[in-house]
């Protein structure tokens, strides 16, 4: 994620058609992580008008990652997958979907071993 945040420093990356979608994804990810760390509520309405929210209270998290298997992390990952799908839909005609599938999705994937609760 740090490398993607640095795209602004490289003219080729910053001027790519994918750049606005990278910025949007990172902004939304930061918003969701802020709720995980600082508690509160975050809602997102997608391009279809559908809304999904996450509310976290009593969190003592400090990590700026979305992977994890607690109920709070699983709720946050669900919201981020909702956002992820929306940004991919908006990025049609660019290579953002490939980037999102190969790089971004692993952190929020429900099959990532770090995101699976042992039952």
C-alpha positions in Angstrom: 0.0 0.0 0.0 2.9 2.3 0.7 4.2 1.9 -2.9 0.7 2.9 -4.2 0.6 5.9 -2.0 3.9 7.0 -3.6 2.6 7.0 -7.2 2.1 10.7 -6.8 5.9 11.1 -6.8 6.4 9.4 -10.2 5.1 11.2 -13.3 4.5 8.0 -15.3 2.4 6.5 -12.5 0.7 9.8 -11.6 -0.4 10.4 -15.2 -1.6 6.9 -15.7 -5.4 6.2 -16.2 -5.3 4.1 -13.1 -4.0 6.8 -10.8 -7.3 8.4 -9.8 -8.7 5.0 -8.9 -5.6 4.1 -6.8 -6.1 7.4 -5.0 -9.8 6.7 -4.4 -9.1 3.2 -3.2 -6.4 4.3 -0.7 -8.6 7.2 0.5 -11.5 4.8 1.2 -9.1 2.2 2.8 -7.8 5.0 5.1 -11.3 5.9 6.1 -12.2 2.3 7.0 -8.9 1.8 8.9 -9.6 5.1 10.8 -12.8 3.6 12.1 -11.0 0.3 13.0 -8.4 2.3 15.0 -10.4 5.2 16.4 -13.9 3.6 16.6 -17.0 5.2 15.0 -19.0 4.6 11.9 -18.3 4.8 8.2 -20.8 4.5 5.4 -20.3 4.2 1.7 -22.8 4.6 -1.1 -21.8 3.0 -4.4 -22.6 4.0 -7.9 -25.9 2.0 -7.8 -27.1 3.9 -4.8 -26.6 0.9 -2.4 -25.2 1.8 1.0 -23.1 -0.3 3.4 -21.8 0.8 6.8 -19.5 -0.4 9.5 -19.6 0.6 13.1 -16.8 -0.2 15.5 -16.7 0.6 19.2 -14.3 -0.5 21.9 -11.5 -1.1 19.5 -7.9 -1.0 20.7 -6.4 -1.6 17.3 -3.2 0.1 16.2 -2.4 -1.7 13.0 -3.0 0.1 9.7 -4.0 -3.2 7.9 -7.3 -4.6 7.0 -6.4 -8.3 7.3 -7.5 -10.0 10.5 -10.1 -12.4 11.7 -11.9 -10.6 14.5 -15.5 -9.6 13.9 -14.5 -6.0 13.6 -11.9 -6.8 10.9 -14.4 -9.0 9.1 -17.0 -6.2 9.0 -14.4 -3.8 7.8 -13.3 -6.2 5.0 -16.8 -6.7 3.9 -17.2 -2.9 3.5 -13.9 -2.6 1.7 -14.9 -5.4 -0.7 -18.1 -3.4 -1.4 -16.0 -0.3 -2.1 -13.4 -2.3 -4.1 -16.1 -3.6 -6.5 -17.5 -0.1 -7.0 -14.1 1.4 -7.8 -13.4 -1.5 -10.3 -16.8 -0.8 -12.0 -15.9 2.9 -12.3 -12.4 2.2 -13.6 -13.7 0.4 -16.8 -11.4 0.9 -19.7 -8.2 1.1 -17.5 -6.0 -1.6 -16.1 -7.1 -0.8 -12.5 -9.1 -4.0 -12.3 -6.0 -6.1 -12.9 -4.0 -4.1 -10.3 -6.9 -4.5 -7.9 -7.2 -8.2 -8.4 -3.5 -8.9 -8.2 -2.4 -6.5 -5.5 -5.3 -5.0 -3.5 -7.7 -7.8 -3.1 -5.5 -10.2 -1.0 -5.7 -8.0 2.1 -9.5 -8.1 2.1 -10.1 -11.5 0.5 -12.4 -13.8 2.5 -10.1 -16.7 1.6 -6.9 -15.1 2.8 -5.8 -17.3 5.7 -5.3 -14.2 7.9 -9.0 -13.4 7.4 -10.6 -16.7 8.3 -11.9 -17.5 11.7 -11.2 -21.0 13.1 -14.5 -22.5 13.9 
